[in-house]
Amino acid sequence: MNEITRFLFVGGMSALFNWSSRFLFSVWFSYEVSVTLAFFVGLTSGFCLMRMLVFKSSKKTVLHQASYFLVINLFALALTWSVSVYLAKSFFPMIGLTQGAEGIAHMIGIVAPIITSYFGHKYLTFR
């Protein structure tokens, strides 16, 4: 598999961890807090998997990689959270979508930063 394919595969696995853990967090927290907590589940799994499977040849220290990974993903969190909350709380109710709206909105929010994350990690985190 080429790098982009590995990135999409690993990103998909991390997104699945992110998305599915949000349902667990929603048992105890609001939707907005659950989206944020779930993001960190995806962040942690994503970092470990990206280092092992996608960007293996990086010469930077783990601390440097983790720092950049966190900063880039904080921008992704802002986009994920904004898209997820807007769709679930405003747009979907406006068009009459209520069944499964939070799950659908969260998945769209997770997918939103894929392109910026790839280039950020390729050229900054794991270069």
Secondary structure, 3 states (H helix, E strand, C coil): CCHHHHHHHHHHHHHHHHHHHHHHHCCCCCHHHHHHHHHHHHHHHHHHHHHHHHCCCCCCCHHHHHHHHHHHHHHHHHHHHHHHHHHHHHHHHHCCCCCCHHHHHHHHHHHCCHHHHHHHHHHHHCC
